[in-house]
Structure formats: C-alpha cells, structure tokens
Amino acid sequence: PADRGAAGPNHLIQVGAKLIRGAQDVLDEMQFSRQLSLPLAKPEAGNMQQCHSSSAERLLECLTTPLHVDDLTMILGLPVNEVSSLLLQLELTGAVEELAAGVFQRVG
C-alpha cells in the first residue's frame, strides 16, 4: 500500500481478522452464545443479581452519564483490572454497553 501505516491492518485483514464491535461479536465468533444459551438480548432483574457485588452496584450508580474506564477507576478507587472485569460482567448481562473505546453507559 502507498500508506506504510496501513501495512499492519492490511496484513490482519489478509489473514482473516474479524471486526469486533462489542461482546456479542466475540461470543458469536467463538460460538459461545449458541453453546451456552447466554441471555444477552435484554437486561433483566435476574441477570443483574449475578453481578450483585457492592463494587458492581457502586459502578452502576456512577454511570448516570457515560464515563471512561479511567474515570470509573478514579471515582471507585479500584484497580483498572477490577473495573474492567466488572464492566465485562455487566456488559455480558446487558446492564451496560460500550459506546466508544473505553466509554460505557448504563442500559435501561
């Protein structure tokens, strides 16, 4: 390619890279949603109870407006890996969604 910066992404496309827009894309690619019958479509009260830790509840309370992972880490005073793990759990249950790279909002 004329643009040397495109060489890496072009190579990934050539070897079969997939576009990932969210958790469902990963699950679909790995075929987990069919194997495990995960309820990912709509958040329900039962799903929220799976992430009922006080940290997850505090995180959800912070998401009155969309926030970046770094902001949530500072507000909650938790390590970034713990906040990321909580966000993934909440995203898989449908309680939060990622709007842009690292920016999350509460669903519903």
Secondary structure by P-SEA (a helix, b strand, c coil): cccccaaaaaaaaaabbbbbccaaaaaaaaccccccccccccccaaaaaaaccaaaaaaaaaccccccaaaaaaaacccaaaaaaaaaaaaaacccccccccbbbbcc
